[in-house]
Amino acid sequence: MLGKAIDNVRTHTPLIHNITNYVTVNDVANVLLACGGSPIMADEPEDAAEITTICSGLNINIGTLNKRTIEAMFAAGHRAQELGHILVLDPVGAGASKLRTETALKLMQELKFDVIRGNMSEIKTLALGSGTTRGVDADVSDAVTEQNLSAAVSFVKDFARQADCIAAVTGAIDLVSDGETCYVIRNGRKEMGQVTGTGCQLSGIMAAFVAAHPDKLEAAAAAVACMGLAGEIAWSRMEEGDGNSTYRNRIIDAIYNMDSETLERGAKYEIR
C-alpha cells in the first residue's frame, strides 16, 4: 500500500536536514512542506552536525560541491549515523568530474546510506568506481527502456546488494530495489526533465517518506511514484501560455494536494 506512506509523512511531519545544491534548495524546501515534512538547511561545518541531531533524516546532494559543504556532509553524516537517522545520498553528476565522483564514493565508504537515488549514469559510476555523465543528466546509452528492462533490474538489484542500501534509479522508467525486490514504476512525464531540480526534490521527499514509514523499500517506491504522479497531474492542468516555471509550481501544488487514495489509485508499478 504505497498510499499509506504519504499518510505517515503527514502524520509524523519528519524534520529533514538537507545539504543540497544552491540551484534547487528553495524548491526542495517547498516540496518537503508540500508532502507534509519539514525542511531545514545547514551547510556550515560548525553547524551541520548539531542541526542534524534534531532531525529525523539527512539528505545529502552533491550538486554544487565546495570544500566547506563537503566537510559539512561528512560531519552531518557521521552524526546522523551515530543517532540512527535516515541517510539519503543524491550523487548529482557523479561521473561528470573527478571531484564529484570521488566525493560520492568516499561518502559511500564512510557512511551507511539507507537510500541512494540517481539516474542510471550516476549509479553506474558508483557501481564501477568511474564513469561518464552528461552534466547532471543520464547518458542516452544508459536510458532504461522496455528492451533492456530485465538487465536494468538485475543491475539495480546487484548495486543495492553491493552498497547495502535501497537503490532508486530514476528516468523514463524508475527502478527501486533493496537487492531482492524491485519496483518498476512508470509514472511521470518527459516534460519533467525541463524543470531544474525535480530529482533534487524527489531526494528530499524520499528522505521524509523513509523517515516516516516503517517499510523503507515501500516508502522509497511511494516517493518515486508520488513525484511522477504529481508530474502527470501538473501537466494535465497546464494552460496555453504556461511554461516550465508554471509547471514546476504545479508539480509542487500536486504534491501538496496528494492524498493516499490519489497515490494508490494513480501509482503505476509492478514488482519484480
Order of alpha helices (4+ residues) and beta strands (2+ residues): alpha-beta-alpha-beta-alpha-beta-alpha-beta-alpha-beta-alpha-alpha-beta-beta-beta-alpha-alpha-alpha-alpha-beta
